[in-house]
Amino acid sequence: MPIFEFRCLECGNIFEKLFIDGQEQVEIKCPRCNSESFDRVISKTNYVMGAGKDGKKPKLTSKSCSPGSSCYTLELPGPGE
């Protein structure tokens, strides 16, 4: 049962939605303003990863998404790298 976060494009409110069944039809609206205009937000976690057996570590890169905000990409080492 994943919980997803969304950001309302009308009022900026960040809210969560629990999905119980992957096949269910869900109507998503901002609980503050009832807007149906939103973006999915990637949640922050407190999960810490160390180096794998081969010594490779995850790599976090930052870029500017819009004036005054940053986006991050997490590259995870995997098989064949």
N, C-alpha and C positions, 0 to 999 in steps of 0.2 A: 504494500500500500504506500506508494510514493506521495510525498507532500511537495508540491511545486509552489514557488513564489512568483508573483506577478507585480508589475508596477503599472499603475493607472496612468495613461497618457493625458488624461484630463486634469486630475488633481494631484498626481504624484504619489498617492498612497501606495504603500507596499503591503500586499496581503497574501495569505497562503490559501491553498486549496488542496484538500485531501482527495485522492482518487482511489476508490475502493476496488473497482473493477476496470480493467483496461478497455472493456467493450462498452461501458456505460456512456450515455450521452449526457454531458454536463453543461449547464449554462453558467458561464463565468461572468460575473458583474462585480465592479468595485463596491465593496460594502459601504464606502463613504459617500460616493456620488452616483452610484448605479450605472456608471459608464461601462460599455462593452468594448472599449478601446484600451488595450493594454499590451505590454511586452513581458516576455518571460524573463525572470531574473535568475542568475546563477548564484546560489546561496554560498556564503562563506562557511567554512568548516573549521574545526580545530583539530583535524586529523593530521598527524605528523608522519611523514614518510622518510625513511633513511635510505641509504644506498643499498642496492641489491647485491646479490652474491658476486656479480661481475664488477661492482664498484661504481656503476652508473647511477646518477641521482636524477630526480625530477628537475625540470628547468622551468622557472616562472619568468615569462617575458611580459613587459608592459608596453602599451601603445596608447596614444590619445584617441579617444572615440569621438569626442566633441569638445568644444572649448570648455575647459575647467573640469573635465572628467577623464578617467582612465579606464581601460579594459585590460584584462589579464588573460594570458593563455598558459595553461599548464601542460607541458610536454612530459609524458610518462615514458620511461624506457621500457621496451618490450622485447619479445623474442625477435631475433634477427638484427638487433641494433648493436 
